[in-house]
Amino acid sequence: MVEIFKTNVKSKRLAGKVLKSLQSHLPAFQFNFDLDDCDRILRVQTSGCPVECVKIIHIVKGYEIDISLFED
C-alpha cells in the first residue's frame, strides 16, 4: 500500500530529520521525499498493513511543516 502526502519541505536537511523521526516511530513503513516535485511529496509505503495517516501527519506537523494527504 502506498500513500502520498503534499508538504512544504524545501531542504534536504529538514527532510532527513523528518524521515529519521518517522522511521523511528513507524519502522514497518518506508518513507521518502521527492523535493523536486512541485508538491514536495512524502511517499509512504507498507506491505500489507494500512498506512497510519493521522500519526504521520501528527509527527510531520511537529516540525511545523504543512502536510496533507494527496488527493487523486
C-alpha positions as CSV (number, residue, x, y, z in Angstrom):
1,M,0.0,0.0,0.0
2,V,1.3,3.5,-0.9
3,E,0.0,6.9,0.4
4,I,1.3,10.2,-0.9
5,F,1.3,13.5,1.1
6,K,1.8,17.1,-0.1
7,T,4.3,19.0,2.1
8,N,6.1,22.3,2.1
9,V,9.5,20.8,2.9
10,K,12.2,22.7,1.0
11,S,15.5,21.5,2.4
12,K,17.2,18.1,2.3
13,R,18.3,18.6,5.8
14,L,14.8,19.1,7.2
15,A,13.6,16.1,5.0
16,G,16.3,14.0,6.6
17,K,15.2,14.9,10.1
18,V,11.6,14.1,9.4
19,L,12.4,10.8,7.7
20,K,14.6,9.8,10.7
21,S,11.7,10.6,13.1
22,L,9.1,8.8,11.0
23,Q,11.3,5.7,10.6
24,S,11.9,5.6,14.4
25,H,8.1,5.9,15.2
26,L,6.9,3.7,12.4
27,P,9.7,1.2,11.5
28,A,7.4,-1.1,9.4
29,F,6.9,1.7,6.8
30,Q,9.2,3.0,4.1
31,F,9.4,6.8,3.6
32,N,10.9,9.1,1.1
33,F,10.6,12.7,-0.1
34,D,10.6,13.9,-3.6
35,L,11.7,17.5,-3.2
36,D,12.0,18.1,-6.9
37,D,8.2,17.6,-7.3
38,C,6.2,20.8,-7.1
39,D,4.1,19.4,-4.3
40,R,7.3,18.2,-2.4
41,I,5.7,14.9,-1.8
42,L,6.3,12.4,1.0
43,R,5.7,8.9,-0.1
44,V,4.9,6.2,2.4
45,Q,4.9,2.5,1.5
46,T,4.0,-0.5,3.5
47,S,3.5,-4.1,2.7
48,G,0.1,-5.3,4.0
49,C,-0.8,-3.1,7.0
50,P,-2.7,0.2,6.5
51,V,-0.8,3.4,6.5
52,E,-1.2,5.3,9.7
53,C,-2.0,8.7,8.1
54,V,-3.1,10.5,11.3
55,K,0.1,9.5,13.1
56,I,2.3,10.5,10.1
57,I,0.6,13.9,9.9
58,H,1.0,14.5,13.6
59,I,4.7,13.7,13.5
60,V,5.4,15.9,10.5
61,K,3.4,18.8,11.8
62,G,5.6,18.6,14.9
63,Y,8.3,20.1,12.7
64,E,6.0,23.0,11.7
65,I,5.5,21.5,8.2
66,D,2.3,21.8,6.2
67,I,1.2,18.4,5.2
68,S,-2.0,17.0,3.6
69,L,-3.0,13.7,2.0
70,F,-2.6,13.9,-1.7
71,E,-6.0,13.7,-3.5
72,D,-6.0,12.0,-6.9
